[in-house]
Amino acid sequence: MSVLAERFQARAQTPLGAYMLLQSALLSIWLANGGSVDEWSLRLAPAFRKRYGWMLA
């Protein structure tokens, strides 16, 4: 379990809520650094799911 995931799990009331908060935070950083939503969806969302999908189990 990663420290980042633990931080979001402590703030959210459900595992899905924690997963979505973390994804939203990382997406915001991605967009602020010049990335696009399309790029996130194609490249990073699958990697995010692979790394943090355990939060939903």
C-alpha positions as CSV (number, residue, x, y, z in Angstrom):
1,M,0.0,0.0,0.0
2,S,1.4,3.4,-0.9
3,V,1.5,6.4,1.4
4,L,-0.3,8.4,-1.2
5,A,-3.2,5.9,-1.3
6,E,-3.3,5.8,2.5
7,R,-3.6,9.6,2.7
8,F,-6.6,9.6,0.3
9,Q,-8.3,6.6,2.0
10,A,-8.1,8.5,5.3
11,R,-10.0,11.4,3.8
12,A,-12.7,9.5,1.9
13,Q,-15.6,7.6,3.3
14,T,-15.5,4.8,0.8
15,P,-12.8,3.0,-1.2
16,L,-14.4,4.3,-4.4
17,G,-14.3,7.8,-3.0
18,A,-10.6,7.5,-2.2
19,Y,-9.9,6.2,-5.6
20,M,-11.8,9.0,-7.3
21,L,-10.2,11.7,-5.1
22,L,-6.7,10.4,-5.9
23,Q,-7.4,10.2,-9.6
24,S,-8.9,13.7,-9.6
25,A,-5.9,15.1,-7.7
26,L,-3.4,13.5,-10.2
27,L,-5.5,14.6,-13.2
28,S,-5.5,18.2,-11.9
29,I,-1.7,18.1,-11.6
30,W,-1.5,16.6,-15.1
31,L,-3.7,19.3,-16.6
32,A,-1.8,22.1,-14.8
33,N,1.4,20.9,-16.4
34,G,0.0,21.1,-19.9
35,G,-1.4,17.6,-20.4
36,S,-4.7,17.0,-22.0
37,V,-7.8,14.9,-20.9
38,D,-7.5,12.8,-24.0
39,E,-3.8,12.0,-23.2
40,W,-4.8,11.1,-19.7
41,S,-7.5,8.8,-20.8
42,L,-5.4,7.0,-23.3
43,R,-2.1,6.8,-21.6
44,L,-2.3,7.4,-17.9
45,A,-5.8,6.2,-16.8
46,P,-4.9,2.5,-17.6
47,A,-1.6,2.9,-15.7
48,F,-3.5,4.5,-12.8
49,R,-6.0,1.7,-12.7
50,K,-3.2,-0.9,-12.8
51,R,-1.4,0.8,-9.9
52,Y,-4.3,1.8,-7.7
53,G,-7.1,-0.6,-8.7
54,W,-6.5,-2.6,-5.5
55,M,-8.2,0.3,-3.7
56,L,-11.5,-0.8,-5.2
57,A,-11.3,-4.5,-4.1
